[in-house]
């Protein structure tokens, strides 16, 4: 307790700095992957992706980022194992933040599309084992998280495959694909607004003091979905057939219809990503802030201040704008060839999976889900349409990330302990 009282202001400052550094790394690496499908399909430019992410990543972090934050803050390491020595928990959380941020910076500079979730969970495990012992890690909770890493990309891939098959049946394989594309476009856009808003308002706004019933949430989602569908209708109704383009690619005019629709899916993916991955940066930070403000007392739960969510959103946006371009191409270009319709399916499937996971408090890997969704779209055209070598290299980078986070966090924990104890 004495150490918390003596160095509390330093711990507070370090938590803010390291937390911001970590969210910057999330923006530089993970957000680039989240937006890669939209850019790779040619629907939007890199600059437009940054603008969309700046708005909706920030919104997702603020409006729906608290649920997963609680999981990262206290769902992996048992904080009560350190109730008599809260300063050790502070050292560990700071070490986990700094270790994760350093690894993300290295990966981003080299263009590796690593998982920020793997990084922070591995770092927390490294601190727990090194600082307390094997018993400090909630292995049961960790098992559920690891299971979500396996299941979530499968779900994303299946959803993307089903969406792609529906587009084939309703649009591409019909006698009038262009007219059917314009006819069904509002329905597909409605799906984006309805699902993302429904999950968000149903469970994601309590920390803002808004408590809606299931019926109220459903009605709000209907209104949001209807509004997005109407906007989508306005955007696609002026699109005309491009006969010259259709001669070189039969579905060129159809893809033009899906291009403005990708704006909605890109926004949904950015919102979903902000709602989930901001927790990776501010979860440990929130734990440190709570301990310092309580004078060393470790509580069962901690209110996530709005300013922490805001800071996390700002960090993510700055990271994307400054270094996100370096890793944006991997998912968008190298796994499989994407068109606006394929990119739409992959991005919407990934957004649905991520935002659902965020509401259930599962810190899933957005990178894995995005890869799974893009693979699902590719498999719709056959396994030969997917570059399995790229998939293999991505998986290797994921495997390396967890031990890297563990080792770095353990070393930094002992350094923090040596400095302050």
C-alpha positions as CSV (number, residue, x, y, z in Angstrom):
1,X,0.0,0.0,0.0
2,X,2.9,2.3,0.8
3,X,4.4,2.0,-2.6
4,X,1.0,2.8,-4.2
5,X,0.7,5.9,-2.0
6,X,4.3,7.0,-2.8
7,X,4.4,6.4,-6.5
8,X,0.7,6.5,-7.4
9,X,1.0,9.6,-9.6
10,X,3.9,7.9,-11.5
11,X,1.9,4.7,-12.0
12,X,-1.1,6.7,-13.2
13,X,1.0,8.6,-15.7
14,X,2.7,5.4,-17.0
15,X,-0.6,3.7,-17.4
16,X,-1.9,6.5,-19.6
17,X,1.3,6.7,-21.6
18,X,1.6,2.9,-22.1
19,X,-2.1,2.6,-22.7
20,X,-2.0,5.2,-25.5
21,X,1.1,3.5,-26.9
22,X,-0.7,0.2,-27.0
23,X,-3.8,1.6,-28.7
24,X,-1.5,3.3,-31.2
25,X,-0.1,-0.1,-32.0
26,X,-3.6,-1.5,-32.4
27,X,-4.4,1.1,-34.9
28,X,-1.2,0.6,-36.8
29,X,-1.6,-3.2,-37.1
30,X,-5.1,-4.5,-36.3
31,X,-7.1,-1.7,-37.8
32,X,-5.2,-2.0,-41.0
33,X,-6.2,-5.6,-41.2
34,X,-9.8,-4.7,-40.4
35,X,-10.0,-2.2,-43.3
36,X,-7.9,-4.2,-45.7
37,X,-10.8,-5.9,-47.4
38,X,-12.4,-2.6,-48.3
39,X,-9.2,-1.2,-49.7
40,X,-8.1,-4.5,-51.4
41,X,-11.5,-4.7,-53.2
42,X,-10.9,-1.3,-54.8
43,X,-14.1,0.0,-53.2
44,X,-12.4,2.7,-51.2
45,X,-9.0,4.3,-51.1
46,X,-6.5,4.2,-48.3
47,X,-7.3,7.8,-47.4
48,X,-11.0,7.1,-47.3
49,X,-10.4,4.0,-45.2
50,X,-8.5,6.2,-42.7
51,X,-11.4,8.7,-42.5
52,X,-14.0,6.0,-42.1
53,X,-12.0,4.3,-39.4
54,X,-11.3,7.6,-37.6
55,X,-15.1,8.1,-37.2
56,X,-16.3,4.6,-36.5
57,X,-13.4,3.0,-34.7
58,X,-13.7,5.9,-32.3
59,X,-17.5,5.4,-32.0
60,X,-17.1,1.7,-31.4
61,X,-14.5,2.2,-28.7
62,X,-16.7,4.8,-26.8
63,X,-20.1,3.3,-27.2
64,X,-19.4,-0.5,-27.0
65,X,-15.9,-0.9,-25.7
66,X,-16.5,-1.5,-22.0
67,X,-17.6,-5.1,-22.1
68,X,-14.4,-6.7,-23.4
69,X,-12.4,-4.2,-21.4
70,X,-13.7,-5.9,-18.2
71,X,-12.5,-9.3,-19.5
72,X,-9.0,-8.1,-20.3
73,X,-8.8,-6.1,-17.0
74,X,-9.6,-9.0,-14.7
75,X,-10.8,-12.0,-16.6
76,X,-7.4,-13.6,-17.4
77,X,-5.3,-12.9,-14.3
78,X,-6.9,-13.3,-10.9
79,X,-6.3,-9.9,-9.2
80,X,-7.3,-11.1,-5.8
81,X,-4.2,-13.3,-5.7
82,X,-2.3,-10.0,-5.2
83,X,-4.8,-8.3,-2.9
84,X,-2.1,-7.9,-0.2
85,X,0.5,-6.7,-2.7
86,X,-1.4,-4.5,-5.1
87,X,1.8,-2.9,-6.4
88,X,2.7,-6.2,-8.0
89,X,-0.5,-6.1,-10.0
90,X,0.3,-2.6,-11.1
91,X,3.8,-3.6,-12.2
92,X,2.3,-6.5,-14.1
93,X,-0.4,-4.5,-15.9
94,X,2.1,-1.8,-16.9
95,X,4.6,-4.5,-18.1
96,X,1.8,-6.2,-20.2
97,X,0.9,-2.9,-21.8
98,X,4.5,-1.9,-22.7
99,X,5.4,-5.4,-23.9
100,X,2.4,-5.6,-26.1
101,X,3.0,-2.1,-27.5
102,X,6.6,-2.8,-28.3
103,X,5.8,-6.1,-30.1
104,X,3.0,-4.4,-32.1
105,X,5.4,-1.6,-33.2
106,X,8.0,-4.2,-34.3
107,X,5.4,-6.2,-36.2
108,X,3.9,-3.1,-37.8
109,X,7.3,-1.9,-39.0
110,X,7.9,-5.2,-40.6
111,X,4.4,-5.5,-42.1
112,X,3.4,-8.5,-40.0
113,X,-0.4,-8.8,-39.5
114,X,-0.3,-10.1,-35.9
115,X,-3.1,-10.3,-33.5
116,X,-3.2,-7.6,-30.8
117,X,-5.5,-9.9,-28.7
118,X,-2.9,-12.7,-28.8
119,X,-0.3,-10.1,-27.8
120,X,-2.0,-8.7,-24.7
121,X,-3.3,-12.1,-23.5
122,X,0.1,-13.6,-23.8
123,X,1.7,-10.6,-22.0
124,X,-0.8,-11.0,-19.2
125,X,-0.1,-14.7,-18.9
126,X,3.7,-13.9,-18.9
127,X,3.3,-11.5,-16.0
128,X,0.9,-13.9,-14.1
129,X,3.3,-16.8,-14.3
130,X,6.5,-14.8,-13.6
131,X,5.0,-12.6,-10.9
132,X,2.7,-14.9,-9.0
133,X,2.8,-18.4,-10.3
134,X,0.7,-20.7,-12.4
135,X,-2.2,-20.4,-10.1
136,X,-2.6,-16.7,-10.9
137,X,-3.8,-17.4,-14.4
138,X,-7.5,-18.2,-14.8
139,X,-6.9,-21.1,-17.1
140,X,-10.6,-21.9,-17.4
141,X,-11.3,-18.4,-18.7
142,X,-8.3,-18.6,-20.9
143,X,-9.5,-21.8,-22.4
144,X,-12.7,-20.1,-23.5
145,X,-10.8,-17.3,-25.0
146,X,-8.5,-19.6,-27.0
147,X,-11.6,-21.5,-28.1
148,X,-13.1,-18.3,-29.4
149,X,-9.9,-17.7,-31.4
150,X,-10.6,-21.0,-33.2
151,X,-14.4,-20.8,-33.5
152,X,-14.6,-17.1,-34.5
153,X,-12.7,-17.3,-37.8
154,X,-14.7,-20.4,-38.7
155,X,-18.0,-18.4,-38.0
156,X,-16.7,-15.5,-40.0
157,X,-15.7,-17.8,-42.9
158,X,-19.1,-19.6,-42.9
159,X,-21.0,-16.3,-42.8
160,X,-19.0,-14.8,-45.6
161,X,-19.5,-18.0,-47.7
162,X,-23.3,-17.9,-47.1
163,X,-23.5,-14.2,-48.0
164,X,-21.5,-14.9,-51.2
165,X,-23.7,-17.8,-52.1
166,X,-26.8,-15.6,-51.6
167,X,-25.4,-12.9,-53.8
168,X,-24.7,-15.6,-56.5
169,X,-28.3,-17.0,-56.3
170,X,-30.1,-13.6,-56.1
171,X,-27.9,-11.5,-58.4
172,X,-25.0,-13.0,-60.2
173,X,-26.6,-16.2,-61.6
174,X,-29.8,-14.5,-62.8
175,X,-30.8,-13.3,-66.2
176,X,-30.6,-9.6,-65.1
177,X,-27.7,-9.4,-62.6
178,X,-27.4,-5.6,-62.8
179,X,-31.1,-4.9,-62.2
180,X,-31.2,-7.5,-59.4
181,X,-28.1,-6.0,-57.8
182,X,-29.9,-2.6,-57.6
183,X,-33.1,-4.3,-56.4
184,X,-31.4,-6.2,-53.6
185,X,-28.8,-3.6,-52.6
186,X,-31.0,-1.8,-50.0
187,X,-31.7,-5.2,-48.3
188,X,-28.0,-6.0,-48.0
189,X,-27.3,-2.5,-46.6
190,X,-30.2,-2.9,-44.2
191,X,-28.6,-6.1,-42.9
192,X,-25.4,-4.1,-42.1
193,X,-27.2,-1.3,-40.1
194,X,-29.7,-3.6,-38.4
195,X,-27.4,-6.3,-37.0
196,X,-24.6,-4.0,-35.9
197,X,-26.9,-1.5,-34.2
198,X,-29.1,-4.3,-32.6
199,X,-26.2,-5.9,-30.9
200,X,-24.7,-2.6,-29.9
201,X,-27.8,-1.1,-28.3
202,X,-28.9,-4.4,-26.7
203,X,-25.8,-4.8,-24.5
204,X,-23.3,-2.0,-25.3
205,X,-24.6,1.3,-23.9
206,X,-25.1,0.6,-20.2
207,X,-21.9,2.4,-19.3
208,X,-23.4,5.5,-20.9
209,X,-26.5,5.3,-18.7
210,X,-28.8,4.1,-21.5
211,X,-30.7,0.9,-20.5
212,X,-33.0,-0.2,-23.3
213,X,-35.4,-3.2,-23.2
214,X,-35.2,-5.9,-25.8
215,X,-38.1,-4.5,-27.7
216,X,-36.7,-0.9,-27.6
217,X,-33.4,-2.2,-28.8
218,X,-35.1,-4.1,-31.7
219,X,-37.0,-1.0,-32.7
220,X,-33.9,1.2,-32.6
221,X,-32.1,-1.4,-34.8
222,X,-35.0,-1.4,-37.3
223,X,-34.9,2.4,-37.6
224,X,-31.1,2.4,-38.0
225,X,-31.3,-0.5,-40.5
226,X,-34.1,1.3,-42.4
227,X,-32.2,4.5,-42.5
228,X,-29.0,2.8,-43.9
229,X,-31.1,1.0,-46.4
230,X,-32.6,4.2,-47.6
231,X,-29.2,5.9,-47.9
232,X,-28.0,2.8,-49.8
233,X,-30.9,3.1,-52.2
234,X,-30.1,6.7,-52.9
235,X,-26.5,5.8,-53.6
236,X,-27.1,3.0,-56.0
237,X,-30.1,4.2,-57.9
238,X,-28.0,6.6,-60.1
239,X,-25.6,3.9,-61.1
240,X,-25.9,2.9,-64.8
241,X,-24.7,0.1,-66.9
242,X,-21.1,0.4,-68.2
243,X,-21.2,-1.5,-71.4
244,X,-17.5,-1.0,-72.1
245,X,-16.4,-2.3,-68.8
246,X,-18.8,-5.3,-69.1
247,X,-17.1,-6.4,-72.2
248,X,-13.9,-7.0,-70.4
249,X,-15.5,-8.3,-67.2
250,X,-19.1,-9.5,-67.4
251,X,-20.1,-8.3,-63.9
252,X,-18.3,-5.0,-63.9
253,X,-21.6,-3.0,-63.7
254,X,-22.8,-5.2,-60.9
255,X,-19.6,-4.6,-59.0
256,X,-20.2,-0.9,-59.4
257,X,-23.4,-1.3,-57.4
258,X,-21.5,-3.0,-54.5
259,X,-18.9,-0.2,-54.4
260,X,-20.9,2.3,-52.4
261,X,-22.3,-0.6,-50.3
262,X,-18.7,-1.2,-49.1
263,X,-18.8,2.2,-47.4
264,X,-21.4,0.8,-45.0
265,X,-19.5,-2.5,-44.4
266,X,-16.3,-0.7,-43.9
267,X,-18.0,1.6,-41.3
268,X,-19.5,-1.5,-39.6
269,X,-16.2,-3.3,-39.5
270,X,-14.5,-0.2,-38.0
271,X,-17.2,0.1,-35.4
272,X,-17.0,-3.6,-34.5
273,X,-13.2,-3.5,-34.3
274,X,-13.2,-0.4,-32.1
275,X,-15.8,-2.0,-29.8
276,X,-13.6,-5.1,-29.3
277,X,-9.9,-4.3,-29.6
278,X,-9.9,-1.0,-27.7
279,X,-10.1,-3.3,-24.6
280,X,-6.7,-4.7,-25.4
281,X,-5.1,-1.3,-24.7
282,X,-7.3,0.1,-22.0
283,X,-8.1,-3.0,-20.0
284,X,-4.8,-3.2,-18.1
285,X,-4.7,0.6,-18.0
286,X,-8.2,0.7,-16.3
287,X,-6.9,-1.8,-13.7
288,X,-4.0,0.4,-12.8
289,X,-6.0,3.6,-12.7
290,X,-8.6,1.9,-10.4
291,X,-6.0,0.6,-8.0
292,X,-4.3,4.0,-7.8
293,X,-7.5,5.8,-7.2
294,X,-8.6,3.4,-4.5
295,X,-5.2,3.7,-2.7
296,X,-4.2,0.1,-3.4
297,X,-7.5,-1.6,-2.9
298,X,-8.3,-4.2,-5.6
299,X,-12.1,-4.3,-6.2
300,X,-14.2,-7.0,-7.8
301,X,-15.0,-4.6,-10.7
302,X,-14.0,-1.1,-11.8
303,X,-16.0,1.5,-13.7
304,X,-14.4,2.3,-17.0
305,X,-14.2,6.1,-17.1
306,X,-15.4,7.7,-20.4
307,X,-12.1,9.5,-20.8
308,X,-10.2,6.2,-20.9
309,X,-12.5,5.0,-23.7
310,X,-12.0,8.3,-25.5
311,X,-8.3,8.0,-25.2
312,X,-8.3,4.5,-26.6
313,X,-10.3,5.6,-29.6
314,X,-7.9,8.5,-30.3
315,X,-4.9,6.2,-30.0
316,X,-6.3,3.7,-32.5
317,X,-7.1,6.4,-35.1
318,X,-3.6,7.9,-34.8
319,X,-2.0,4.5,-35.2
320,X,-3.9,3.7,-38.4
321,X,-3.2,7.1,-39.9
322,X,0.6,7.0,-39.2
323,X,1.5,3.4,-39.9
324,X,-1.6,1.4,-40.9
325,X,-0.8,1.4,-44.6
326,X,2.2,-1.0,-44.1
327,X,0.0,-4.0,-43.2
328,X,-3.3,-3.1,-44.9
329,X,-2.4,-4.9,-48.2
330,X,-1.9,-8.5,-46.7
331,X,-5.6,-9.3,-46.1
332,X,-6.9,-7.1,-48.9
333,X,-4.8,-8.4,-51.7
334,X,-2.6,-11.4,-51.0
335,X,-5.0,-14.0,-49.7
336,X,-7.5,-14.0,-52.6
337,X,-8.6,-11.6,-55.3
338,X,-11.3,-9.4,-54.0
339,X,-14.0,-7.5,-55.8
340,X,-16.5,-5.1,-54.1
341,X,-19.1,-7.9,-53.9
342,X,-16.6,-10.3,-52.4
343,X,-15.2,-7.6,-50.1
344,X,-18.7,-6.8,-49.0
345,X,-19.4,-10.4,-47.9
346,X,-16.1,-10.7,-46.1
347,X,-16.3,-7.4,-44.3
348,X,-19.9,-7.8,-43.2
349,X,-19.3,-11.3,-42.0
350,X,-16.3,-10.2,-40.0
351,X,-18.1,-7.2,-38.6
352,X,-21.0,-9.4,-37.4
353,X,-18.7,-11.9,-35.8
354,X,-16.6,-9.3,-34.0
355,X,-19.4,-7.2,-32.7
356,X,-21.2,-10.3,-31.4
357,X,-18.1,-11.4,-29.7
358,X,-17.6,-8.0,-28.1
359,X,-21.1,-8.2,-26.6
360,X,-20.3,-11.6,-25.0
361,X,-17.1,-10.2,-23.6
362,X,-14.8,-12.5,-25.7
363,X,-11.6,-10.7,-26.8
364,X,-11.4,-12.4,-30.1
365,X,-8.8,-11.7,-32.7
366,X,-10.1,-9.4,-35.4
367,X,-7.2,-10.4,-37.6
368,X,-8.2,-14.1,-37.4
369,X,-11.8,-13.3,-38.1
370,X,-10.9,-11.1,-41.1
371,X,-8.7,-13.9,-42.5
372,X,-11.4,-16.4,-41.9
373,X,-14.0,-14.2,-43.7
374,X,-11.7,-13.6,-46.7
375,X,-11.0,-17.3,-46.9
376,X,-14.7,-18.0,-46.9
377,X,-15.2,-15.7,-49.8
378,X,-12.3,-17.3,-51.6
379,X,-13.6,-20.9,-51.0
380,X,-16.8,-19.9,-52.7
381,X,-14.8,-19.9,-55.9
382,X,-12.8,-23.1,-55.0
383,X,-9.8,-23.8,-52.8
384,X,-7.5,-22.8,-55.7
385,X,-8.6,-19.2,-55.3
386,X,-7.0,-18.9,-51.9
387,X,-3.2,-18.5,-51.5
388,X,-2.5,-21.0,-48.8
389,X,1.1,-20.0,-48.5
390,X,0.1,-16.5,-47.4
391,X,-2.3,-18.1,-44.9
392,X,0.5,-20.3,-43.6
393,X,2.8,-17.3,-43.0
394,X,0.1,-15.4,-41.2
395,X,-0.6,-18.3,-38.9
396,X,3.2,-18.5,-38.1
397,X,3.2,-14.9,-37.1
398,X,0.2,-15.6,-34.8
399,X,2.0,-18.5,-33.1
400,X,5.2,-16.4,-32.5
401,X,3.1,-13.5,-31.0
402,X,2.0,-15.2,-27.8
403,X,5.4,-16.4,-26.5
404,X,6.9,-13.0,-27.6
405,X,4.3,-11.2,-25.4
406,X,4.9,-13.6,-22.5
407,X,8.7,-13.2,-22.5
408,X,8.7,-9.4,-23.0
409,X,6.1,-8.9,-20.2
410,X,8.0,-11.1,-17.8
411,X,11.2,-9.2,-18.3
412,X,9.5,-5.8,-18.0
413,X,7.7,-7.0,-14.9
414,X,11.0,-7.8,-13.1
415,X,12.4,-4.5,-14.3
416,X,9.4,-2.6,-12.9
417,X,9.7,-4.5,-9.6
418,X,13.4,-3.7,-9.4
419,X,12.8,0.0,-10.0
420,X,9.9,0.7,-7.6
421,X,10.2,-2.0,-4.9
